[in-house]
């Protein structure tokens, strides 16, 4: 009797456990079905995997709005050259355009500057970045390639969309640099082209059925290591040098040079050709301001000089004055050490004693330095 009672109790207990298990399974299935239904209604697609959830968290999808892209800083146009960093050619693109579950296409990683990047294409626009109704293009950095959590990576981005009608690439870029870090891993443009414009085969972006091509240039700008500083000095303490030529009528050589004089940290000479040079030979005196040949030029250095050359009037009348505004150049530019005038003053004016330029067979000439440039190169 006792054994039969115990058997009855055991049977009831087993049936109760089976009922609880069946009810729990039914509840779990019902919860899962409801969860999947909600995801489909929200456009996330059926049965999302954990990998997709991680992907959403991997890239911060705040882009052009947060970067404050403005019309004035956005540049677009057509160019012949294809992208130099990465090209993404796609066939059957309409299938992505018409897919309710394909929000974006992500390329395989490519390396620039030691970092891994991916090109992101939103066929119907990134709705989270005001891109609904537009083709959206972005670049995402793999934050696992960032050395430290606080590291910033600055990049210049240029995006490409091939136009088969023009046989050129429509490009769009921002004049500002983009800053990537662990908090902002994705940047780009939410409104590259209207989807209607892109889908219309007459516009040339979809061709050969529904082929298309995208691309991007990623450039990591680095801070310059080599530079130069160009400056111009003026208001020199003693900017004039006067040279007196005695026995002027007895000067028979073609060329005479003054003593070396120093103004503005450079050494100079005045050159006088009493019988004239080039087109002035036999007609006029020639005069030049020469940089001393012992002056050292750095490679590719040029010196800007503004100066006045004068033949002084010894009777207090007007001087003969001519302006210099020239570049003195070193060996890399052809050794232009001398500037002046072939026909500085005519022989008739020089020989007319009443005009006061040659008095007692003395000629006085002068150079006045107004501006002299200098260039510093870093590193030296």
C-alpha positions, 0 to 999 in steps of 0.5 A: 500500500505504501509502495503504491502511494509513493509511485503515485506521488513520483508520477505526479511530480514528473508530470508537473516538471514536464509542464513547467519545462514546456511552459518555459520553452513556449515563453522563451520562443514567444519572447524571441519571436517578438524580439525578432519581429520588433527588429524587422519593423525597425529595419535591423533585419532578421536575427541580428548576430552579436557581431552586428551589434559590436559593429554598431558600437565600433564606429561612432555614427555622428559625422558631418554634423559633429564635424560642422561641415559647411558649404564654404568648407566643402569642395566638389568637382570633377577630376580625371585621376582615379583615387590613389588610396582605395577603389571600390567597384560594385556590380548589381548595386540596385540590389543593395538600393532596394534591400530593406535590410542593407543599411551600408556596405563596408569595404575590407580594411586598407592601411594608410599611415600605419592605421587600418581604414574602411570605406563605408557606403550608405546606398540610401543615406545615413539616416542618423546623419541627416542623409536620408534620400542621399548617397552617403560616404564615410571612412572609418578607422579601426580603433584597435590600431590606435596606439593609445586611447587618447590618441588623435589621428588627423586625416584629409579625406577626398571621396570619389564617385565615378561618372561614366558619361564624363569618364571622370570622377565626381569628388567631394572633400572638406578643406578642414582636416578630420580628427579621428579617435576612439570616440569618433571613428567614422567621418565623411559626408551624409549628402554626397549625391541625391539617390534619385540622381545617382540611380538615374542611368542617364546621369552616368553614375550607374552604368552597364546595368547597375555597375558603379565605382567609389573611392577615397584618398586618405592622407595623414598630414604630418607637421613640417620638419623643414622650413624657411623664414623670409624677411626684409630689413630696412632703416639701416643705420648708415644706408649710403656709400659715396665713391669719389673717382678722381682724374675721371678723364684719365680712366681708360679701363673698361671697368672700375670697382669701388672699395667693399662696403657693408650695409644690411649685413652684406658686402657690396661694391659699386661698378662703373664703366666709364666708356659704357657697357653693352648698348651704352658703349661709346654713348653713356656711362654705365653703373651697377650695384654688385654684391661682393663675390665673396658673399656666400649664398645658401643653396637656392637662396635669393636676396631681394634688394631695393636701392638707389644709384646716383651720380651726384651733382656737385653744384647743388643741382639735381642728381641723376638717380635711378631705382633698383628693385631686383633679386640677387641670386646665387649659383642655383639661379644663375649667379646674378650678382650685379644689377644696374643700368647700361645707360646711366648718364649720357656722355654729353651731360657728363662733359658739360661742366655747367651741369655740375656732374664732373667738376675738376675732373672728379666724378662722385657716385653713390649707392643708397640701400633701402631694403635687403632681404634675408632667409633663414632655413630650418634646420640650418 
